[in-house]
Amino acid sequence: MAHALESKWYMNLSREQRLELIARIWDSLATGTDLPKGEDLLAECERRLAEMKADPASAISWDELCRQRGWDA
């Protein structure tokens, strides 16, 4: 699987095709799981935004999130 990602074949797709690919991958992950979709996802985003606005010090930067997760920023 890493080979498919390393080849970056998807970069030859148009922007619209890549967005469609993302949507299809997301939908395939969400099938049969408890991942939020539609209104549930919007409600969760709004809840998190309200939480952050109520306590701005609780928020972390993208760089900090990446560091905590061990991702390359």
CHARMM-style PDB file with segment names, atoms N, HN, CA, C and O in Angstrom:
ATOM      1  N   MET     1       0.811  -1.185   0.000  1.00  0.00      PROA
ATOM      2  CA  MET     1       0.000   0.000   0.000  1.00  0.00      PROA
ATOM      3  C   MET     1       0.858   1.253   0.000  1.00  0.00      PROA
ATOM      4  O   MET     1       0.514   2.221  -0.679  1.00  0.00      PROA
ATOM      5  N   ALA     2       1.947   1.271   0.726  1.00  0.00      PROA
ATOM      6  HN  ALA     2       2.226   0.485   1.277  1.00  0.00      PROA
ATOM      7  CA  ALA     2       2.809   2.445   0.752  1.00  0.00      PROA
ATOM      8  C   ALA     2       3.286   2.786  -0.652  1.00  0.00      PROA
ATOM      9  O   ALA     2       3.468   3.959  -0.978  1.00  0.00      PROA
ATOM     10  N   HSD     3       3.490   1.769  -1.487  1.00  0.00      PROA
ATOM     11  HN  HSD     3       3.343   0.816  -1.223  1.00  0.00      PROA
ATOM     12  CA  HSD     3       3.947   2.015  -2.851  1.00  0.00      PROA
ATOM     13  C   HSD     3       2.953   2.889  -3.613  1.00  0.00      PROA
ATOM     14  O   HSD     3       3.366   3.800  -4.330  1.00  0.00      PROA
ATOM     15  N   ALA     4       1.656   2.631  -3.472  1.00  0.00      PROA
ATOM     16  HN  ALA     4       1.321   1.891  -2.889  1.00  0.00      PROA
ATOM     17  CA  ALA     4       0.637   3.425  -4.165  1.00  0.00      PROA
ATOM     18  C   ALA     4       0.686   4.877  -3.713  1.00  0.00      PROA
ATOM     19  O   ALA     4       0.493   5.784  -4.523  1.00  0.00      PROA
ATOM     20  N   LEU     5       0.938   5.103  -2.451  1.00  0.00      PROA
ATOM     21  HN  LEU     5       1.094   4.366  -1.793  1.00  0.00      PROA
ATOM     22  CA  LEU     5       1.001   6.463  -1.944  1.00  0.00      PROA
ATOM     23  C   LEU     5       2.302   7.145  -2.348  1.00  0.00      PROA
ATOM     24  O   LEU     5       2.314   8.345  -2.619  1.00  0.00      PROA
ATOM     25  N   GLU     6       3.382   6.400  -2.391  1.00  0.00      PROA
ATOM     26  HN  GLU     6       3.373   5.424  -2.171  1.00  0.00      PROA
ATOM     27  CA  GLU     6       4.666   6.978  -2.764  1.00  0.00      PROA
ATOM     28  C   GLU     6       4.706   7.368  -4.233  1.00  0.00      PROA
ATOM     29  O   GLU     6       5.406   8.313  -4.596  1.00  0.00      PROA
ATOM     30  N   SER     7       3.971   6.664  -5.087  1.00  0.00      PROA
ATOM     31  HN  SER     7       3.401   5.896  -4.793  1.00  0.00      PROA
ATOM     32  CA  SER     7       4.018   6.962  -6.519  1.00  0.00      PROA
ATOM     33  C   SER     7       3.280   8.255  -6.861  1.00  0.00      PROA
ATOM     34  O   SER     7       3.521   8.848  -7.913  1.00  0.00      PROA
ATOM     35  N   LYS     8       2.389   8.691  -5.983  1.00  0.00      PROA
ATOM     36  HN  LYS     8       2.194   8.209  -5.129  1.00  0.00      PROA
ATOM     37  CA  LYS     8       1.635   9.940  -6.170  1.00  0.00      PROA
ATOM     38  C   LYS     8       0.886   9.979  -7.499  1.00  0.00      PROA
ATOM     39  O   LYS     8       0.759  11.042  -8.107  1.00  0.00      PROA
ATOM     40  N   TRP     9       0.391   8.827  -7.953  1.00  0.00      PROA
ATOM     41  HN  TRP     9       0.495   7.964  -7.458  1.00  0.00      PROA
ATOM     42  CA  TRP     9      -0.395   8.744  -9.180  1.00  0.00      PROA
ATOM     43  C   TRP     9      -1.610   9.661  -9.129  1.00  0.00      PROA
ATOM     44  O   TRP     9      -2.079  10.153 -10.155  1.00  0.00      PROA
ATOM     45  N   TYR    10      -2.105   9.878  -7.930  1.00  0.00      PROA
ATOM     46  HN  TYR    10      -1.724   9.478  -7.096  1.00  0.00      PROA
ATOM     47  CA  TYR    10      -3.301  10.691  -7.750  1.00  0.00      PROA
ATOM     48  C   TYR    10      -3.065  12.152  -8.118  1.00  0.00      PROA
ATOM     49  O   TYR    10      -4.021  12.886  -8.369  1.00  0.00      PROA
ATOM     50  N   MET    11      -1.818  12.580  -8.152  1.00  0.00      PROA
ATOM     51  HN  MET    11      -1.041  11.984  -7.948  1.00  0.00      PROA
ATOM     52  CA  MET    11      -1.532  13.969  -8.513  1.00  0.00      PROA
ATOM     53  C   MET    11      -1.801  14.239 -10.000  1.00  0.00      PROA
ATOM     54  O   MET    11      -1.881  15.395 -10.416  1.00  0.00      PROA
ATOM     55  N   ASN    12      -1.937  13.191 -10.784  1.00  0.00      PROA
ATOM     56  HN  ASN    12      -1.872  12.252 -10.445  1.00  0.00      PROA
ATOM     57  CA  ASN    12      -2.290  13.355 -12.192  1.00  0.00      PROA
ATOM     58  C   ASN    12      -3.790  13.579 -12.383  1.00  0.00      PROA
ATOM     59  O   ASN    12      -4.230  13.914 -13.483  1.00  0.00      PROA
ATOM     60  N   LEU    13      -4.563  13.399 -11.338  1.00  0.00      PROA
ATOM     61  HN  LEU    13      -4.205  13.128 -10.445  1.00  0.00      PROA
ATOM     62  CA  LEU    13      -6.002  13.625 -11.402  1.00  0.00      PROA
ATOM     63  C   LEU    13      -6.288  15.121 -11.296  1.00  0.00      PROA
ATOM     64  O   LEU    13      -5.500  15.879 -10.732  1.00  0.00      PROA
ATOM     65  N   SER    14      -7.415  15.526 -11.841  1.00  0.00      PROA
ATOM     66  HN  SER    14      -8.056  14.910 -12.300  1.00  0.00      PROA
ATOM     67  CA  SER    14      -7.829  16.921 -11.698  1.00  0.00      PROA
ATOM     68  C   SER    14      -8.219  17.175 -10.247  1.00  0.00      PROA
ATOM     69  O   SER    14      -8.400  16.238  -9.469  1.00  0.00      PROA
ATOM     70  N   ARG    15      -8.344  18.424  -9.897  1.00  0.00      PROA
ATOM     71  HN  ARG    15      -8.197  19.185 -10.529  1.00  0.00      PROA
ATOM     72  CA  ARG    15      -8.763  18.781  -8.538  1.00  0.00      PROA
ATOM     73  C   ARG    15     -10.104  18.128  -8.213  1.00  0.00      PROA
ATOM     74  O   ARG    15     -10.278  17.560  -7.134  1.00  0.00      PROA
ATOM     75  N   GLU    16     -11.038  18.209  -9.136  1.00  0.00      PROA
ATOM     76  HN  GLU    16     -10.897  18.670 -10.012  1.00  0.00      PROA
ATOM     77  CA  GLU    16     -12.359  17.628  -8.925  1.00  0.00      PROA
ATOM     78  C   GLU    16     -12.282  16.114  -8.738  1.00  0.00      PROA
ATOM     79  O   GLU    16     -12.985  15.554  -7.896  1.00  0.00      PROA
ATOM     80  N   GLN    17     -11.426  15.450  -9.524  1.00  0.00      PROA
ATOM     81  HN  GLN    17     -10.855  15.905 -10.207  1.00  0.00      PROA
ATOM     82  CA  GLN    17     -11.273  14.005  -9.398  1.00  0.00      PROA
ATOM     83  C   GLN    17     -10.658  13.636  -8.047  1.00  0.00      PROA
ATOM     84  O   GLN    17     -11.055  12.645  -7.433  1.00  0.00      PROA
ATOM     85  N   ARG    18      -9.693  14.431  -7.585  1.00  0.00      PROA
ATOM     86  HN  ARG    18      -9.371  15.236  -8.083  1.00  0.00      PROA
ATOM     87  CA  ARG    18      -9.089  14.155  -6.274  1.00  0.00      PROA
ATOM     88  C   ARG    18     -10.095  14.351  -5.152  1.00  0.00      PROA
ATOM     89  O   ARG    18     -10.122  13.573  -4.199  1.00  0.00      PROA
ATOM     90  N   LEU    19     -10.931  15.399  -5.259  1.00  0.00      PROA
ATOM     91  HN  LEU    19     -10.909  16.031  -6.033  1.00  0.00      PROA
ATOM     92  CA  LEU    19     -11.975  15.599  -4.254  1.00  0.00      PROA
ATOM     93  C   LEU    19     -12.961  14.432  -4.250  1.00  0.00      PROA
ATOM     94  O   LEU    19     -13.394  13.991  -3.185  1.00  0.00      PROA
ATOM     95  N   GLU    20     -13.311  13.936  -5.419  1.00  0.00      PROA
ATOM     96  HN  GLU    20     -12.959  14.294  -6.283  1.00  0.00      PROA
ATOM     97  CA  GLU    20     -14.197  12.778  -5.516  1.00  0.00      PROA
ATOM     98  C   GLU    20     -13.542  11.554  -4.880  1.00  0.00      PROA
ATOM     99  O   GLU    20     -14.201  10.789  -4.176  1.00  0.00      PROA
ATOM    100  N   LEU    21     -12.244  11.370  -5.127  1.00  0.00      PROA
ATOM    101  HN  LEU    21     -11.708  11.991  -5.699  1.00  0.00      PROA
ATOM    102  CA  LEU    21     -11.514  10.251  -4.528  1.00  0.00      PROA
ATOM    103  C   LEU    21     -11.525  10.351  -3.014  1.00  0.00      PROA
ATOM    104  O   LEU    21     -11.752   9.359  -2.322  1.00  0.00      PROA
ATOM    105  N   ILE    22     -11.282  11.543  -2.503  1.00  0.00      PROA
ATOM    106  HN  ILE    22     -11.098  12.349  -3.066  1.00  0.00      PROA
ATOM    107  CA  ILE    22     -11.315  11.757  -1.051  1.00  0.00      PROA
ATOM    108  C   ILE    22     -12.692  11.401  -0.502  1.00  0.00      PROA
ATOM    109  O   ILE    22     -12.801  10.707   0.509  1.00  0.00      PROA
ATOM    110  N   ALA    23     -13.735  11.873  -1.163  1.00  0.00      PROA
ATOM    111  HN  ALA    23     -13.646  12.437  -1.984  1.00  0.00      PROA
ATOM    112  CA  ALA    23     -15.102  11.598  -0.709  1.00  0.00      PROA
ATOM    113  C   ALA    23     -15.388  10.098  -0.706  1.00  0.00      PROA
ATOM    114  O   ALA    23     -15.991   9.580   0.233  1.00  0.00      PROA
ATOM    115  N   ARG    24     -14.958   9.409  -1.750  1.00  0.00      PROA
ATOM    116  HN  ARG    24     -14.468   9.830  -2.513  1.00  0.00      PROA
ATOM    117  CA  ARG    24     -15.194   7.964  -1.816  1.00  0.00      PROA
ATOM    118  C   ARG    24     -14.421   7.211  -0.737  1.00  0.00      PROA
ATOM    119  O   ARG    24     -14.937   6.272  -0.131  1.00  0.00      PROA
ATOM    120  N   ILE    25     -13.185   7.629  -0.505  1.00  0.00      PROA
ATOM    121  HN  ILE    25     -12.765   8.392  -0.998  1.00  0.00      PROA
ATOM    122  CA  ILE    25     -12.399   6.981   0.558  1.00  0.00      PROA
ATOM    123  C   ILE    25     -13.049   7.235   1.907  1.00  0.00      PROA
ATOM    124  O   ILE    25     -13.203   6.311   2.706  1.00  0.00      PROA
ATOM    125  N   TRP    26     -13.435   8.489   2.169  1.00  0.00      PROA
ATOM    126  HN  TRP    26     -13.310   9.239   1.519  1.00  0.00      PROA
ATOM    127  CA  TRP    26     -14.083   8.818   3.438  1.00  0.00      PROA
ATOM    128  C   TRP    26     -15.346   7.994   3.619  1.00  0.00      PROA
ATOM    129  O   TRP    26     -15.565   7.421   4.686  1.00  0.00      PROA
ATOM    130  N   ASP    27     -16.182   7.928   2.581  1.00  0.00      PROA
ATOM    131  HN  ASP    27     -16.004   8.393   1.714  1.00  0.00      PROA
ATOM    132  CA  ASP    27     -17.423   7.165   2.667  1.00  0.00      PROA
ATOM    133  C   ASP    27     -17.146   5.694   2.924  1.00  0.00      PROA
ATOM    134  O   ASP    27     -17.894   5.047   3.657  1.00  0.00      PROA
ATOM    135  N   SER    28     -16.078   5.149   2.331  1.00  0.00      PROA
ATOM    136  HN  SER    28     -15.470   5.675   1.736  1.00  0.00      PROA
ATOM    137  CA  SER    28     -15.761   3.738   2.553  1.00  0.00      PROA
ATOM    138  C   SER    28     -15.321   3.489   3.990  1.00  0.00      PROA
ATOM    139  O   SER    28     -15.571   2.416   4.539  1.00  0.00      PROA
ATOM    140  N   LEU    29     -14.665   4.480   4.603  1.00  0.00      PROA
ATOM    141  HN  LEU    29     -14.462   5.351   4.157  1.00  0.00      PROA
ATOM    142  CA  LEU    29     -14.255   4.338   6.001  1.00  0.00      PROA
ATOM    143  C   LEU    29     -15.443   4.462   6.937  1.00  0.00      PROA
ATOM    144  O   LEU    29     -15.500   3.799   7.973  1.00  0.00      PROA
ATOM    145  N   ALA    30     -16.382   5.304   6.573  1.00  0.00      PROA
ATOM    146  HN  ALA    30     -16.336   5.843   5.731  1.00  0.00      PROA
ATOM    147  CA  ALA    30     -17.518   5.584   7.446  1.00  0.00      PROA
ATOM    148  C   ALA    30     -18.568   4.482   7.413  1.00  0.00      PROA
ATOM    149  O   ALA    30     -19.403   4.406   8.315  1.00  0.00      PROA
ATOM    150  N   THR    31     -18.546   3.638   6.411  1.00  0.00      PROA
ATOM    151  HN  THR    31     -17.868   3.699   5.678  1.00  0.00      PROA
ATOM    152  CA  THR    31     -19.539   2.576   6.299  1.00  0.00      PROA
ATOM    153  C   THR    31     -19.422   1.617   7.478  1.00  0.00      PROA
ATOM    154  O   THR    31     -18.373   1.016   7.712  1.00  0.00      PROA
ATOM    155  N   GLY    32     -20.518   1.489   8.211  1.00  0.00      PROA
ATOM    156  HN  GLY    32     -21.370   1.977   8.021  1.00  0.00      PROA
ATOM    157  CA  GLY    32     -20.549   0.545   9.322  1.00  0.00      PROA
ATOM    158  C   GLY    32     -19.780   0.974  10.550  1.00  0.00      PROA
ATOM    159  O   GLY    32     -19.520   0.154  11.430  1.00  0.00      PROA
ATOM    160  N   THR    33     -19.409   2.240  10.631  1.00  0.00      PROA
ATOM    161  HN  THR    33     -19.620   2.906   9.916  1.00  0.00      PROA
ATOM    162  CA  THR    33     -18.675   2.719  11.799  1.00  0.00      PROA
ATOM    163  C   THR    33     -19.445   3.846  12.451  1.00  0.00      PROA
ATOM    164  O   THR    33     -20.517   4.233  11.985  1.00  0.00      PROA
ATOM    165  N   ASP    34     -18.906   4.361  13.510  1.00  0.00      PROA
ATOM    166  HN  ASP    34     -18.035   4.047  13.889  1.00  0.00      PROA
ATOM    167  CA  ASP    34     -19.563   5.458  14.207  1.00  0.00      PROA
ATOM    168  C   ASP    34     -18.947   6.815  13.872  1.00  0.00      PROA
ATOM    169  O   ASP    34     -19.063   7.755  14.658  1.00  0.00      PROA
ATOM    170  N   LEU    35     -18.291   6.927  12.706  1.00  0.00      PROA
ATOM    171  HN  LEU    35     -18.197   6.163  12.068  1.00  0.00      PROA
ATOM    172  CA  LEU    35     -17.750   8.212  12.292  1.00  0.00      PROA
ATOM    173  C   LEU    35     -18.894   9.186  12.042  1.00  0.00      PROA
ATOM    174  O   LEU    35     -19.897   8.809  11.435  1.00  0.00      PROA
ATOM    175  N   PRO    36     -18.764  10.431  12.496  1.00  0.00      PROA
ATOM    176  CA  PRO    36     -19.845  11.392  12.287  1.00  0.00      PROA
ATOM    177  C   PRO    36     -20.007  11.743  10.814  1.00  0.00      PROA
ATOM    178  O   PRO    36     -19.028  11.853  10.075  1.00  0.00      PROA
ATOM    179  N   LYS    37     -21.259  11.917  10.401  1.00  0.00      PROA
ATOM    180  HN  LYS    37     -22.054  11.827  11.001  1.00  0.00      PROA
ATOM    181  CA  LYS    37     -21.561  12.299   9.030  1.00  0.00      PROA
ATOM    182  C   LYS    37     -22.620  13.392   9.060  1.00  0.00      PROA
ATOM    183  O   LYS    37     -23.403  13.483  10.006  1.00  0.00      PROA
ATOM    184  N   GLY    38     -22.639  14.208   8.035  1.00  0.00      PROA
ATOM    185  HN  GLY    38     -22.003  14.134   7.267  1.00  0.00      PROA
ATOM    186  CA  GLY    38     -23.690  15.195   7.858  1.00  0.00      PROA
ATOM    187  C   GLY    38     -23.919  16.074   9.066  1.00  0.00      PROA
ATOM    188  O   GLY    38     -23.001  16.737   9.551  1.00  0.00      PROA
ATOM    189  N   GLU    39     -25.149  16.078   9.551  1.00  0.00      PROA
ATOM    190  HN  GLU    39     -25.894  15.540   9.158  1.00  0.00      PROA
ATOM    191  CA  GLU    39     -25.532  16.922  10.669  1.00  0.00      PROA
ATOM    192  C   GLU    39     -24.756  16.579  11.942  1.00  0.00      PROA
ATOM    193  O   GLU    39     -24.439  17.470  12.729  1.00  0.00      PROA
ATOM    194  N   ASP    40     -24.450  15.308  12.149  1.00  0.00      PROA
ATOM    195  HN  ASP    40     -24.708  14.584  11.509  1.00  0.00      PROA
ATOM    196  CA  ASP    40     -23.677  14.910  13.332  1.00  0.00      PROA
ATOM    197  C   ASP    40     -22.279  15.513  13.291  1.00  0.00      PROA
ATOM    198  O   ASP    40     -21.763  15.964  14.314  1.00  0.00      PROA
ATOM    199  N   LEU    41     -21.674  15.521  12.120  1.00  0.00      PROA
ATOM    200  HN  LEU    41     -22.094  15.155  11.289  1.00  0.00      PROA
ATOM    201  CA  LEU    41     -20.342  16.089  11.968  1.00  0.00      PROA
ATOM    202  C   LEU    41     -20.381  17.591  12.212  1.00  0.00      PROA
ATOM    203  O   LEU    41     -19.521  18.136  12.903  1.00  0.00      PROA
ATOM    204  N   LEU    42     -21.379  18.256  11.642  1.00  0.00      PROA
ATOM    205  HN  LEU    42     -22.078  17.813  11.080  1.00  0.00      PROA
ATOM    206  CA  LEU    42     -21.526  19.695  11.855  1.00  0.00      PROA
ATOM    207  C   LEU    42     -21.725  20.010  13.335  1.00  0.00      PROA
ATOM    208  O   LEU    42     -21.117  20.944  13.859  1.00  0.00      PROA
ATOM    209  N   ALA    43     -22.570  19.238  14.007  1.00  0.00      PROA
ATOM    210  HN  ALA    43     -23.064  18.479  13.581  1.00  0.00      PROA
ATOM    211  CA  ALA    43     -22.815  19.449  15.434  1.00  0.00      PROA
ATOM    212  C   ALA    43     -21.534  19.269  16.243  1.00  0.00      PROA
ATOM    213  O   ALA    43     -21.276  20.030  17.174  1.00  0.00      PROA
ATOM    214  N   GLU    44     -20.733  18.266  15.892  1.00  0.00      PROA
ATOM    215  HN  GLU    44     -20.943  17.647  15.135  1.00  0.00      PROA
ATOM    216  CA  GLU    44     -19.470  18.031  16.609  1.00  0.00      PROA
ATOM    217  C   GLU    44     -18.495  19.178  16.380  1.00  0.00      PROA
ATOM    218  O   GLU    44     -17.815  19.608  17.312  1.00  0.00      PROA
ATOM    219  N   CYS    45     -18.419  19.674  15.158  1.00  0.00      PROA
ATOM    220  HN  CYS    45     -18.971  19.325  14.400  1.00  0.00      PROA
ATOM    221  CA  CYS    45     -17.537  20.811  14.861  1.00  0.00      PROA
ATOM    222  C   CYS    45     -17.980  22.048  15.638  1.00  0.00      PROA
ATOM    223  O   CYS    45     -17.150  22.767  16.194  1.00  0.00      PROA
ATOM    224  N   GLU    46     -19.276  22.292  15.674  1.00  0.00      PROA
ATOM    225  HN  GLU    46     -19.950  21.708  15.222  1.00  0.00      PROA
ATOM    226  CA  GLU    46     -19.789  23.443  16.410  1.00  0.00      PROA
ATOM    227  C   GLU    46     -19.539  23.304  17.909  1.00  0.00      PROA
ATOM    228  O   GLU    46     -19.234  24.289  18.581  1.00  0.00      PROA
ATOM    229  N   ARG    47     -19.668  22.081  18.436  1.00  0.00      PROA
ATOM    230  HN  ARG    47     -19.916  21.281  17.889  1.00  0.00      PROA
ATOM    231  CA  ARG    47     -19.404  21.840  19.851  1.00  0.00      PROA
ATOM    232  C   ARG    47     -17.945  22.134  20.182  1.00  0.00      PROA
ATOM    233  O   ARG    47     -17.641  22.773  21.190  1.00  0.00      PROA
ATOM    234  N   ARG    48     -17.049  21.662  19.324  1.00  0.00      PROA
ATOM    235  HN  ARG    48     -17.295  21.143  18.505  1.00  0.00      PROA
ATOM    236  CA  ARG    48     -15.622  21.883  19.562  1.00  0.00      PROA
ATOM    237  C   ARG    48     -15.247  23.356  19.441  1.00  0.00      PROA
ATOM    238  O   ARG    48     -14.416  23.852  20.202  1.00  0.00      PROA
ATOM    239  N   LEU    49     -15.856  24.052  18.490  1.00  0.00      PROA
ATOM    240  HN  LEU    49     -16.531  23.649  17.872  1.00  0.00      PROA
ATOM    241  CA  LEU    49     -15.593  25.480  18.333  1.00  0.00      PROA
ATOM    242  C   LEU    49     -16.065  26.248  19.561  1.00  0.00      PROA
ATOM    243  O   LEU    49     -15.358  27.127  20.054  1.00  0.00      PROA
ATOM    244  N   ALA    50     -17.262  25.922  20.061  1.00  0.00      PROA
ATOM    245  HN  ALA    50     -17.837  25.208  19.661  1.00  0.00      PROA
ATOM    246  CA  ALA    50     -17.791  26.584  21.254  1.00  0.00      PROA
ATOM    247  C   ALA    50     -16.894  26.308  22.460  1.00  0.00      PROA
ATOM    248  O   ALA    50     -16.653  27.195  23.278  1.00  0.00      PROA
ATOM    249  N   GLU    51     -16.406  25.078  22.562  1.00  0.00      PROA
ATOM    250  HN  GLU    51     -16.602  24.357  21.898  1.00  0.00      PROA
ATOM    251  CA  GLU    51     -15.504  24.713  23.662  1.00  0.00      PROA
ATOM    252  C   GLU    51     -14.217  25.527  23.595  1.00  0.00      PROA
ATOM    253  O   GLU    51     -13.724  25.999  24.620  1.00  0.00      PROA
ATOM    254  N   MET    52     -13.676  25.689  22.400  1.00  0.00      PROA
ATOM    255  HN  MET    52     -14.076  25.305  21.568  1.00  0.00      PROA
ATOM    256  CA  MET    52     -12.440  26.444  22.228  1.00  0.00      PROA
ATOM    257  C   MET    52     -12.658  27.928  22.535  1.00  0.00      PROA
ATOM    258  O   MET    52     -11.816  28.573  23.160  1.00  0.00      PROA
ATOM    259  N   LYS    53     -13.815  28.467  22.081  1.00  0.00      PROA
ATOM    260  HN  LYS    53     -14.499  27.943  21.574  1.00  0.00      PROA
ATOM    261  CA  LYS    53     -14.102  29.873  22.346  1.00  0.00      PROA
ATOM    262  C   LYS    53     -14.307  30.128  23.839  1.00  0.00      PROA
ATOM    263  O   LYS    53     -13.942  31.189  24.346  1.00  0.00      PROA
ATOM    264  N   ALA    54     -14.887  29.166  24.534  1.00  0.00      PROA
ATOM    265  HN  ALA    54     -15.184  28.304  24.123  1.00  0.00      PROA
ATOM    266  CA  ALA    54     -15.120  29.306  25.972  1.00  0.00      PROA
ATOM    267  C   ALA    54     -13.814  29.259  26.754  1.00  0.00      PROA
ATOM    268  O   ALA    54     -13.695  29.881  27.810  1.00  0.00      PROA
ATOM    269  N   ASP    55     -12.833  28.522  26.235  1.00  0.00      PROA
ATOM    270  HN  ASP    55     -12.929  28.017  25.377  1.00  0.00      PROA
ATOM    271  CA  ASP    55     -11.545  28.387  26.916  1.00  0.00      PROA
ATOM    272  C   ASP    55     -10.430  28.366  25.872  1.00  0.00      PROA
ATOM    273  O   ASP    55      -9.899  27.301  25.557  1.00  0.00      PROA
ATOM    274  N   PRO    56     -10.068  29.538  25.329  1.00  0.00      PROA
ATOM    275  CA  PRO    56      -9.052  29.591  24.270  1.00  0.00      PROA
ATOM    276  C   PRO    56      -7.727  28.943  24.657  1.00  0.00      PROA
ATOM    277  O   PRO    56      -7.007  28.454  23.787  1.00  0.00      PROA
ATOM    278  N   ALA    57      -7.398  28.932  25.926  1.00  0.00      PROA
ATOM    279  HN  ALA    57      -7.983  29.330  26.633  1.00  0.00      PROA
ATOM    280  CA  ALA    57      -6.130  28.340  26.361  1.00  0.00      PROA
ATOM    281  C   ALA    57      -6.121  26.821  26.173  1.00  0.00      PROA
ATOM    282  O   ALA    57      -5.056  26.203  26.185  1.00  0.00      PROA
ATOM    283  N   SER    58      -7.292  26.221  25.999  1.00  0.00      PROA
ATOM    284  HN  SER    58      -8.157  26.724  25.989  1.00  0.00      PROA
ATOM    285  CA  SER    58      -7.354  24.771  25.825  1.00  0.00      PROA
ATOM    286  C   SER    58      -6.966  24.346  24.409  1.00  0.00      PROA
ATOM    287  O   SER    58      -6.677  23.173  24.172  1.00  0.00      PROA
ATOM    288  N   ALA    59      -6.958  25.294  23.466  1.00  0.00      PROA
ATOM    289  HN  ALA    59      -7.193  26.247  23.659  1.00  0.00      PROA
ATOM    290  CA  ALA    59      -6.634  24.985  22.073  1.00  0.00      PROA
ATOM    291  C   ALA    59      -5.126  24.797  21.914  1.00  0.00      PROA
ATOM    292  O   ALA    59      -4.329  25.374  22.654  1.00  0.00      PROA
ATOM    293  N   ILE    60      -4.757  23.979  20.935  1.00  0.00      PROA
ATOM    294  HN  ILE    60      -5.404  23.511  20.333  1.00  0.00      PROA
ATOM    295  CA  ILE    60      -3.347  23.802  20.607  1.00  0.00      PROA
ATOM    296  C   ILE    60      -3.151  24.114  19.128  1.00  0.00      PROA
ATOM    297  O   ILE    60      -4.102  24.062  18.348  1.00  0.00      PROA
ATOM    298  N   SER    61      -1.944  24.431  18.750  1.00  0.00      PROA
ATOM    299  HN  SER    61      -1.172  24.474  19.384  1.00  0.00      PROA
ATOM    300  CA  SER    61      -1.639  24.745  17.364  1.00  0.00      PROA
ATOM    301  C   SER    61      -1.563  23.462  16.540  1.00  0.00      PROA
ATOM    302  O   SER    61      -1.457  22.360  17.077  1.00  0.00      PROA
ATOM    303  N   TRP    62      -1.621  23.639  15.225  1.00  0.00      PROA
ATOM    304  HN  TRP    62      -1.707  24.535  14.789  1.00  0.00      PROA
ATOM    305  CA  TRP    62      -1.465  22.502  14.320  1.00  0.00      PROA
ATOM    306  C   TRP    62      -0.106  21.835  14.536  1.00  0.00      PROA
ATOM    307  O   TRP    62      -0.008  20.608  14.552  1.00  0.00      PROA
ATOM    308  N   ASP    63       0.936  22.642  14.702  1.00  0.00      PROA
ATOM    309  HN  ASP    63       0.856  23.639  14.689  1.00  0.00      PROA
ATOM    310  CA  ASP    63       2.275  22.094  14.930  1.00  0.00      PROA
ATOM    311  C   ASP    63       2.316  21.248  16.197  1.00  0.00      PROA
ATOM    312  O   ASP    63       2.949  20.192  16.226  1.00  0.00      PROA
ATOM    313  N   GLU    64       1.637  21.716  17.246  1.00  0.00      PROA
ATOM    314  HN  GLU    64       1.123  22.573  17.222  1.00  0.00      PROA
ATOM    315  CA  GLU    64       1.609  20.961  18.498  1.00  0.00      PROA
ATOM    316  C   GLU    64       0.851  19.653  18.325  1.00  0.00      PROA
ATOM    317  O   GLU    64       1.277  18.619  18.840  1.00  0.00      PROA
ATOM    318  N   LEU    65      -0.257  19.685  17.613  1.00  0.00      PROA
ATOM    319  HN  LEU    65      -0.603  20.524  17.194  1.00  0.00      PROA
ATOM    320  CA  LEU    65      -1.011  18.457  17.353  1.00  0.00      PROA
ATOM    321  C   LEU    65      -0.138  17.448  16.613  1.00  0.00      PROA
ATOM    322  O   LEU    65      -0.086  16.272  16.971  1.00  0.00      PROA
ATOM    323  N   CYS    66       0.549  17.929  15.573  1.00  0.00      PROA
ATOM    324  HN  CYS    66       0.507  18.885  15.282  1.00  0.00      PROA
ATOM    325  CA  CYS    66       1.435  17.045  14.814  1.00  0.00      PROA
ATOM    326  C   CYS    66       2.531  16.468  15.700  1.00  0.00      PROA
ATOM    327  O   CYS    66       2.857  15.286  15.597  1.00  0.00      PROA
ATOM    328  N   ARG    67       3.102  17.298  16.571  1.00  0.00      PROA
ATOM    329  HN  ARG    67       2.837  18.258  16.655  1.00  0.00      PROA
ATOM    330  CA  ARG    67       4.150  16.827  17.477  1.00  0.00      PROA
ATOM    331  C   ARG    67       3.600  15.740  18.399  1.00  0.00      PROA
ATOM    332  O   ARG    67       4.244  14.711  18.599  1.00  0.00      PROA
ATOM    333  N   GLN    68       2.406  15.966  18.963  1.00  0.00      PROA
ATOM    334  HN  GLN    68       1.883  16.803  18.800  1.00  0.00      PROA
ATOM    335  CA  GLN    68       1.807  14.999  19.880  1.00  0.00      PROA
ATOM    336  C   GLN    68       1.496  13.673  19.174  1.00  0.00      PROA
ATOM    337  O   GLN    68       1.619  12.600  19.766  1.00  0.00      PROA
ATOM    338  N   ARG    69       1.098  13.762  17.923  1.00  0.00      PROA
ATOM    339  HN  ARG    69       0.998  14.633  17.442  1.00  0.00      PROA
ATOM    340  CA  ARG    69       0.731  12.556  17.168  1.00  0.00      PROA
ATOM    341  C   ARG    69       1.916  11.884  16.498  1.00  0.00      PROA
ATOM    342  O   ARG    69       1.804  10.765  15.997  1.00  0.00      PROA
ATOM    343  N   GLY    70       3.059  12.574  16.489  1.00  0.00      PROA
ATOM    344  HN  GLY    70       3.150  13.483  16.896  1.00  0.00      PROA
ATOM    345  CA  GLY    70       4.230  12.011  15.817  1.00  0.00      PROA
ATOM    346  C   GLY    70       4.161  12.145  14.308  1.00  0.00      PROA
ATOM    347  O   GLY    70       4.780  11.373  13.576  1.00  0.00      PROA
ATOM    348  N   TRP    71       3.395  13.141  13.841  1.00  0.00      PROA
ATOM    349  HN  TRP    71       2.891  13.768  14.436  1.00  0.00      PROA
ATOM    350  CA  TRP    71       3.259  13.389  12.405  1.00  0.00      PROA
ATOM    351  C   TRP    71       4.286  14.422  11.983  1.00  0.00      PROA
ATOM    352  O   TRP    71       4.723  15.246  12.787  1.00  0.00      PROA
ATOM    353  N   ASP    72       4.663  14.372  10.729  1.00  0.00      PROA
ATOM    354  HN  ASP    72       4.308  13.704  10.076  1.00  0.00      PROA
ATOM    355  CA  ASP    72       5.498  15.435  10.166  1.00  0.00      PROA
ATOM    356  C   ASP    72       4.605  16.608   9.832  1.00  0.00      PROA
ATOM    357  O   ASP    72       3.624  16.451   9.105  1.00  0.00      PROA
ATOM    358  N   ALA    73       4.926  17.777  10.348  1.00  0.00      PROA
ATOM    359  HN  ALA    73       5.723  17.904  10.938  1.00  0.00      PROA
ATOM    360  CA  ALA    73       4.090  18.966  10.098  1.00  0.00      PROA
ATOM    361  C   ALA    73       4.385  19.563   8.751  1.00  0.00      PROA
ATOM    362  OT1 ALA    73       3.778  20.565   8.374  1.00  0.00      PROA
TER     363      ALA     73
END
